[in-house]
Amino acid sequence: MPDHLHALMAVPKGESLPIIVRTWKAYQAKALSIQWQTGFFDHRLRSDESEEEKTNYIRMNPVRARLVIKAEDWPYFWPRG
């Protein structure tokens, strides 16, 4: 998406999601000259059903934004696994 990012992440037990996200954003900011907003919003997935729902939501985001006709047309689309 041109103005925001969605990601599905698995964080190892004992690791800090805020530190992982902050480190990743710092790297991307330096490498790609991105200016990120402060903070982020996270949502913990509690079931496989929820994971599929969130995955589909992310895949359809460019379609809802009318950037492409089909999710598969988005250059960063990933196929179902």
C-alpha positions, 0 to 999 in steps of 0.5 A: 500500500502506498501509505501504510503496511500490513505484516503477519509476523511470528515472534519467537517466545521471549522476544519483544515485538516493539523492539523487532518492529522498531529495528525493522522500521529503522533499517527500512528508513535508512535503506529506503529513505522512508519516514515512518509515523511513530508507533504501530498497531498490533493484533494478536492472532488467536486461531488458524481461522483468525489467521486466514481472515487477516491474511485475506484482509491484507491480500484484498487491501489493494483491491479495496483501495482500487489500486488493482482489480484482482489481489493477484495483480498487486506486485507484492501479492503472495500466493496461498501456502 
